């Protein structure tokens, strides 16, 4: 519990700093689209820098839910878009943001409890390759996706005239969030009823003595296949293989796969 609380506090200040720094170019650039785009790029860069010093790319995870709400609020304040369209769009964004942030909070365990997919990239790739994958694939690509998803909302917010069609969009969007809430509760209930009931220390002890994984730093582990994926190894062919000009996989490759 303490580890989770410490992680939440650190995440809060990281995002507070990232959004605070990103507000500077946002305030200076006049155009709404370009100022918002720059805001997202700068904020992501600050978050990325922290993930370089704290080996936990999952620090970026809350961006998906937090950034849209912050962007909407920034636009409303800077451009004074107080109209029915911007308010209705804000309701949807805030509702969606609240649901996703709460779901992240429920599953968050603390710093260095990195998503297994990120940890897999980190263990398989060289430091430089992971640096590039982390910067581009794991952070900037999702940031661009979030920004692109907000573009229709940015355009609609500038239109002060009420369009009845926005009510249809509002209902569809709220319905989608409600379905997500139902699915969140279902998966959490399933994991609670059917998940493995073991303490963190018990799992850690099992992994440390297991022949199926190799220990890494910060209580991370990698499977045998994961450790050797993308690696080169040499072997000495047998006389029979040389004569038949073939390669017999057999026992020599067994250490490189998961049993």
N, C-alpha and C positions, 0 to 999 in steps of 0.2 A: 504493500500500500504506500509506503514511504517512497519507494522507487518511482511509483506511478505519479505521486504528487510532485516530486522533484522534476520529473520529466515534463509534466504539464506546465509547471512554472517556467522552466527553461524554454519550452516551446512558445509560451505566451510572449516572453520577452524577445525571442528571435523574430516572431511575426510582427510584434510591435515595432521593432527596429527596422525590419524589412519594409513594412508599409510606410513607416515614417520617412525613411530615406526616399522611397519611391514617390512620395507625395511632392517632393521638390520639383522634379521634371514635369510631373502631372500638373502642378500649378503654373509652371512657366510656359508650357506648350498650349497654344490657344485651341486648336482643333480637338473635338471630343474623341474622335477615333484614334488619332495619333497620340494624344495625351494618355488615353487609356491603355493603348498598346505599350507605350513606353513604361507606364506604371507597372504593368505585368512583367515586362522584361527585367526591369531593375529589381523589383521585389524578388523574383525568382533567382536572380544572380546573388543577392544577399543570402537567401536561404541556402543556395548551392555552396557558397563559401563556408557556411557553418557546417554543412554535411561533409566538407573536406577535413575540418578540424575535429568534428565529432563523427566517428565512423558509423553513421546511421542515416541512410538515405530516406528512411521512413519519416524523418523530420518534415519532409515535403508533403506527406500524405494529407495533412489538414488543409493544404492550399485549395484542393478541389472544392471544399465546402465553405471555407472562410473568404476566399478572394472574391467570389461573385457578389456577396453581400457588401463587402467593403467597397468594391468598384461601384455598385449601384448607389451607395450612400455618397461617395465622393462626387459622382456625376450630379446627383440631385443638389448637393450643396454648392458646387462650383458653378454649375450652369443654371441654377435656380429653376429646375424643371419640376415645379410643383403643379402637376396636372393629373387628371384622372388616369391617364395611361401609365405614367411613371409610378403612381401609387399602386395600381393594380399589379403591375409587373414587380414592384417591390414586395408586395404580399407573397407572391409566388416564390421569388428568390429567397426571401427570409425564411419562409416555411420550409423550402427545400434545404436551405443551408442549415437550419436548426436540426432537422431530422438527420442529415448526414454527419454533422458535427457530433451529435449525441451518440450516434452509432460508433463513430471513431473513438469517442471518449470511453464507451463501454468496453471496447476491445483493446484499448491502449494499455501497455504494460510498463512503459518507461523507456528511457533512452537506451540505445544499443540493443533493443529488442527489434531488430530489423526484419522487415518482410522477407520471408524465405527466398523469394525470387530475387530481391536485391542482393541478399547474402550469397546466393548461387553465382550471380554475375561477379561479385567481389572475389569469390574464391577461385573461379575459373579463369578470369581475365588478368592480364598484367596490370600493373598500377596505371600505366598510361591509357590502356584500352578502357579500363573501368572508369577512369576520369572522363573520357569522351562519352562513354555510354551513360554515365551518371548525369553529366551536364546536358547532353542533347536528348537522349532517349528517355531517361527516367524523369527529367524535370522540364526542359524547355518544350518538348513535344506536347506533354499534357497541358502546359501553360498556354500554348498556341491553341489547343483544342478548346480550353475553357474560354479564351478570348473570342474565338470564332463562334462558339455557341452563344455568346452574349451579343454578337453584332446585331441580330434582328431586334433584340430588346433595346439596344442603344438607338437604333433608327426609330423605333416606335415611341420611345420616350420623348423624342423631339417633336412629335406630332401632338399638339394640344387638343386637337379635335377628337371627340370620342367616337370610336368605331364599335358598333355592337358585336362585331366578330371577335373582339378582344375578350368578351365574356366567355365565348366558346373555348378560346385558348386557355383562359383562366381555369375553367372547369376541368379541361383535359389535363392541365398541368398539376392542379391540386389532386385530381384523381390518381395521377401517376405517383405523386409523393405518398398518398395514402396506401397505395399498393406496396410501395417500398417499405413503409412502416410495418405493414402486415407481414411482409417477407422477412424483415429484420427480426421481428418477434418470433416468427416460426423457426428461423435458423438458430436463434439464441436458445429457444426452448428445446429444440432437438439436441443441441450440443450439451445442454445442461442435463438432459435425461439420458442421453446415450454416449456422451463423451467419456474419454478415459479419466477416471478420478484418481489423480496422482498429484503429489505436491511437486513444486519446481525442483526441490532438492532430490526427490526420488527419481525424477526424470533425468536430472543431471548425473546422478550416480550410475544409472543404467547406461547412459550414453558413454560415460567415461570408460566403462569396462566392456562395451560392445565391440565385436570384431567387424561390425558392418559399417562403422563410421570412423572418421578421423577427427580428432579435436583441433579446432582452430583457436584464435584469440577471442577474448570476451565471451566465453561460453558458447561459441558457435561450433557447429559440426558440419562435416560434409561427407556424403556417401562415397564409397570407393569409386563408383562410376563418375561421380561429380569431380573427384580429385584428379582423375586421369583424362577427363573429356577435353579434347582439343590439344592434348599433349602428344609428343612423339616418343617412341621407344624403339630400341633395336633388339634383334634376336639373331641367333646363329642357326641357320637352317640345317636340318639333318641331311645325311647322305641321300636318303630316299627322296626327300623334297627336292634336292638339287637334281637328282636323276630324272624325276618326274616333272620338274619345273612347276611345282605347285606348293601351296602353303597350307599346312594342316593347323587349324586354329588350336584346338585341344586345350590342354592345361595351361599353356603359356599365357593365354589371354584371360584366364579365369580371375586373376587378381584385379583386373581392370573393369569388372562388371559387378553389379549388385547381385547377390545370390537370390 
